[in-house]
Amino acid sequence: MNERTSQGTRRPKAYKNEPFLDSADARPLRILSEYLEPLSHFRKHKIRDTIVFWGSARLTEDGPVGRYYREARELARMLTEWSDRLENAARRFVICTGGGPGIMEAANRGAQDAGGKTVGLNIGLPLEQYPNAYVTQELSFEFHYFFMRKFWFAYLAKALVVFPGGFGTLDELTELLTLTQTEKLAKKIIIVLYGSSYWKEILNFDALVRYGMISPEDLKLFEFADDPPTALRILQEGLTKYYLKPEKLVAERDMETPAITKSRV
């Protein structure tokens, strides 16, 4: 609102001018804010890297495929307990989700069961999406731009667990697979597709190879798991191999937010 003085009318400073900040001209500022605000919180809470859980927002604990909810919760609890035993000043392998219901809620809930911090990258949508109650309050973010939300999923992730889901899950999965396949990520992401019967029915990976749309070695970008212990083993082995070797720890101790400085995305 303009301020009236004896010398005339004083306009508000640009960064306090809400009509301007909501305008099309200020879109770059809004995009930048969706980068800088999460970055500030991650640094404050020493979040070095994450394990991302994706899956349907429509799944419920007691629904027809409620086992996936319960197993996502169990896996997130097991991973959080394991990561909390690692001797590092920074928080390693924090559970991160889209912040909403379904599989997202289950994973955040499992991390909370283990007493760990957990991230929620929420976004405003017409249906189903609302912040669940299990995200750590200081690490709960609300995005407007899908691409900035996806950026933060990829930027800190060292591992990805994809439970059964619909269009949104497929979109996120195929984009991360593409980034991995084309080496646009300057790091290794361990990818687990949870529920092999579901994924092999929904996506015919072998047909993609047969038609020459992907290379046979692209099938090595991910592994399948059908129970929490198997998924835990795959994730522990991959994360230990690529991120917990002594020589890597020594190199990283002197770096502030090393995951943020390493990724190209």
PyMOL commands that set and color helices and strands:
alter all, ss='L'
color gray80, all
select helices_A, chain A and resi 14-16+18-21+24-44+66-84+103-113+137-139+146-156+167-181+196-202+205-210+216-221+228-243+246-253+258-262
alter helices_A, ss='H'
color red, helices_A
select strands_A, chain A and resi 3-5+8-10+50-54+94-97+118-123+140-143+157-162+190-194+223-225
alter strands_A, ss='S'
color yellow, strands_A
deselect
rebuild
show_as cartoon
